């Protein structure tokens, strides 16, 4: 990821997701969702946080996302 040109990160593509950043945001939100469920989180609470996870991930830069673990 770090080796990709910076403009590629938000460039729109004709695929199921409109950009690489949206693919990564979806992956992050899905991972966070399932981690919280498997950790005993309440389904309704986790679902309510799903949009927040997605928004946080979409707002992050590629450099910021590379730091997430």
MOZI-V688300 format. One record per residue. N is the residue number from 0. RES is the residue in one letter. PHI is phi as a letter, one per 40 degrees, with the letter a starting at -180 (* if undefined). Layout:
BEGIN
N|RES|PHI ; N|RES|PHI
END
This chain:
BEGIN
0|X|* ; 1|X|c ; 2|X|c ; 3|X|c ; 4|X|c ; 5|X|d ; 6|X|c ; 7|X|c ; 8|X|d ; 9|X|b ; 10|X|c ; 11|X|c ; 12|X|b ; 13|X|c ; 14|X|b ; 15|X|c ; 16|X|b ; 17|X|c ; 18|X|a ; 19|X|c ; 20|X|c ; 21|X|c ; 22|X|c ; 23|X|c ; 24|X|c ; 25|X|c ; 26|X|c ; 27|X|c ; 28|X|c ; 29|X|c ; 30|X|c ; 31|X|c ; 32|X|d ; 33|X|c ; 34|X|c ; 35|X|c ; 36|X|c ; 37|X|c ; 38|X|c ; 39|X|g ; 40|X|c ; 41|X|c ; 42|X|d ; 43|X|c ; 44|X|c ; 45|X|c ; 46|X|c ; 47|X|c ; 48|X|c ; 49|X|d ; 50|X|c ; 51|X|c ; 52|X|d ; 53|X|c ; 54|X|c ; 55|X|c ; 56|X|c ; 57|X|c ; 58|X|c ; 59|X|c ; 60|X|c ; 61|X|c ; 62|X|c ; 63|X|c ; 64|X|c ; 65|X|c ; 66|X|c ; 67|X|c ; 68|X|b
END
